[in-house]
Amino acid sequence: MRRHAEKRKNSEVYKILLALGLQDVDSSNINCCNPDLEITGQSSDHMVIEVKKNSTNEGKTDCPKLETGDIESFKLDYFGLMFCMSSPFIRKEYIEG
């Protein structure tokens, strides 16, 4: 899923807005593969993802480097896959193994 928009604070990204809402898949049926990202909200047509800060051994926090247009991966449970595959709003790509 391509990132739709982002919100910055002190030049660090801390929230991401995706065009992936309840009309596509419920957030309870989808998880971010990136451990630095967490789904924090969802409306009918958008999802909000929060960027977690990681502690470094120097005691500073480090925000993952993310850019608008980056592609993020998600894990789906059975119902998440069913909703995504039946949604007319989600583009599907079939990859032969």
Phi, psi and omega in degrees: 000130178278140179293136185266315181202168178215156177242132183247149174221124184054042179065011177252137175288132176228347173220143181236137178249122179248145175277067181214098186243192181299334177293342180259304182199141178284141183296342177285350181251012184216141178226146177288134175287330179283117182294348178275358182242144179219131177288124182242350179190164181202139172245190181298330184228007179218156177233138177255129179239132179262139178268120178279143174270139179258141176278135175258168182288350175273000180088357178271163174258147182234125179265133179302144179281109181232143180232151174301133181096349176299155179257130177247146180255151180227152172259137181243143169274185184303313182291326176298316178295318180298315180296315181296319182289334181264353180283128177285351184268353181252126177283135181248140174237128180259126182245125178276136187283000000 
